[in-house]
Amino acid sequence: MRSELAAGLAERAAQGLYRRRRVLESPQGPVVRRDGREFLNFCGNDYLGLANHPEVVRAFALGAERWGAGGGASHLVCGHTAAHHALEEELAVFAGRERALLFSSGYMANLGVIAALTGRGDSVLEDKLNHASLIDGGLLSGARFSRYGHADVASLQEKLAGCGSRRKLVASDGVFSMDGDVAPLPQLAAAARSYGAWLMVDDAHGLGVLGANGGGSLEHLGLGQEDAPILMGTLGKAFGVCGAFVAGCEELIETLIQQARTYIYTTSLPPAVAEATRASLRLAQSEGWRREKLRALVRRFRAGAEALGLELMSSDTPIQPVLVGANEAAVAASERLAEAGVWVAAIRPPTVPAGTARLRVTLSAAHDEAQVDRLLDALAEALRP
Ligand code: PMP
């Protein structure tokens, strides 16, 4: 076994595709420690700066004191506490839906929802740049699975026209995780409606960030439950903790409770996680200045990067990839940034299409202008030809 696996690993390394973890020695924040040094952190998803917020941390600690450390069982056995229940009710209000259901991660939510709602004879249609968990959910479901061109509504319509009369589910990221662009949701919703399909939006990177109240890409584009009846959101990004939820009508949520295997056959999140998330949800809603500050930092970064001639993507969100192209070049640039004390992850295939390796810069309301300027200086240096 060992030599066979070693050969596979060596091949991956030769292609510049070897993935390495870094050991963090500090909490999340704009400045983190690793390898005994401090780094400016521009690769996390803590968009609102809530992962280490004192009120959230305190709610977590008090939650652990009140509820203990673990969920103890699945939700359907004896793991569904009043803390989980209250968070679900608050998430439903936040999302403007009848109900919300907690999942232990976004990955599990996407797998569970798609496989619960569709099966053999049905069709699942997805944007080709959707997150891996949506893609995997489509493959796992056993439904006829097809991908349409990125944000390409005509390509979706063509595929919808070719589907039979059985159930059709269209799934899209709200904000694409590696490009940062917002999906053309009004057009996707119209296409889904005209073919009798259901639209599912994974707003992992939009919720908390986009929309005046942080309601995400749907609020940003003025859409609601009738447009996208299935909304998935994660709790480990803008909300700074972990887990995910699905929000929608009563019947959707009850169907998921009966049929979503990643909901039924897994231990509930620790109740303290639910308490911490209740605190961060309150902050995310009440402190609109975090979204405004983030938007201003995004504008500052884009203006600076454009002035430097860096190749940006068409994104107004905190995900601001800088295109590099070759895998090795992206890794080398990330290493040069690290030497300058700036941490930006290099993203390579298969996470992104071949030839589009990039530095995935992410901004947070916890950053300040001077830190964004330091990032720009370091990028100019690291990408100098
Ligand atoms: N959907 C999208 C668009 C994501 O970016 C991610 C996380 N990278 C997920 C789902 C999975 O969420 P989680 O990390 O909670 O499993």
Boltz pocket constraint, residues with backbone or C-beta under 6 A from the ligand:
constraints:
  - pocket:
      binder: B
      contacts: [[A, 104], [A, 105], [A, 106], [A, 107], [A, 108], [A, 110], [A, 131], [A, 133], [A, 173], [A, 175], [A, 177], [A, 202], [A, 204], [A, 205], [A, 234], [A, 235], [A, 236], [A, 243], [A, 244]]
      max_distance: 6.0
